[in-house]
Amino acid sequence: MQAFLTLTRRELASFFVSMTGYVIIAVAVFQMGLSFVILLNNLQGESTPMPVTEVFYVTAFFWLILLLSAPVITMRLFALEKYSGTFETLMTAPVGDLQVVLAKFFAAMIFYMLMWLPLLGCILIVQRFTGGATALDPGTIASTYFGIFLIGCLYMSLGCFASAMTRSQMIAAMVGFAIGITFFLLSFLSEQLSASKSWWSQALNYIAMREHMRDFSRGIIDTRYVVFYLSLTVLFLFLTYRVVESRRWK
């Protein structure tokens, strides 16, 4: 456990030693702020019957922050270690492969959730202008952040997998982005086929992230969604572990 905590602190600190972490947070905060400025202009001082969390979810900025930040956060986790030559040194230390994978994943998740903290400040500002009592409903805010956390788990785990497969941070980011946007685009496909009763149409409904996040932003937590995201997270972490472990076979 001590080795795991040490590795996690090391990985988390690396985000703030360089400018990468600050740039990611700055861009995310700028997009959050811009989206809420647009929302305030559209509302024109009138109250809204929807929770502000749901109003923010329907904007493109929410998904833009997620789809762009996840590959950038995770691209360096393994790729930079391999490129700089420190990966073999790390793996010869008295730590297990699984500890290394989990430490990098948890460090990325902690940074990811820190990046989303300014969203709460934006909600406070919007609540002041809209006068909506539901804007600050603790349950709705908690479920929204829980949805952000679950989707983040999926995207951070697939980003770890992409980074573990290559020495190039750029390739890792591109692969992570490609896989991530594929999951996102399936949401639109499921909406187009929502009227169909075929088994594959119903299967697509279970992986429609836009529908999942709509429920989370309304304060609804469906256990099927939780199982879906946690299962895929475990799958990608397992694949990452196998890629890291495969160095022993060479």
JONORMO-V370129 format. One record per helix or strand of 3 or more residues. SS is the DSSP state (H for helix, E for strand). FROM is the first residue (numbers start at 0). LEN is the number of residues. Records with the same first field share a line. If there is no record, write none. Layout:
SS=FROM-LEN / FROM-LEN
This chain:
H=1-16 / 19-24 / 51-6 / 59-15 / 75-9 / 86-5 / 96-19 / 117-13 / 132-4 / 137-27 / 168-24 / 198-8 / 208-9 / 222-27
